[in-house]
Amino acid sequence: MVIDSLGGYTAKLTPYEFRNQFDLLVYELKQRGITSVIILDSATSKEFNELALFSVYGAIKLGRRENPYTGRRERIMDIVKMRSTRTPLQFLTYEIGGEEGIMITEGKEEISEDDFQV
């Protein structure tokens, strides 16, 4: 299940209310065996990101940056958290393709044992 985005439902919530409702949402989805992607828009992320990180099993931040070597914009992902999984510490670049979906384009060859956190 993809929930895009929670922003419209969080406008008037206090941090306490957000945490309680978000915890319940994550718990109920897990109890039903539903794999989910929950998207926080930038405003919601600024306000509640730290609270949301406590509840979820994994968190990936997607962004864009200008490559200083090529001068071109590129998409980057930061795997902030992935419970019980080794994750790279550096940003990974990716592209969004047609049938292929999201494909990591750079960084995967450069990842060594020292680049992972658990």
Buried (B, 14 or more C-beta within 10 A) or exposed (E): EEEEBBBEBBEEBEEEEBBEBBBEBBEEBEEEEEEBEBEBEEEBBEBBBEBBEEBBEBBBBEEEEEEEEEEEEBBBBBBEBBEEEEBBEEBBBBEEEEEEEEEBEBBEEEBEEEEEEE
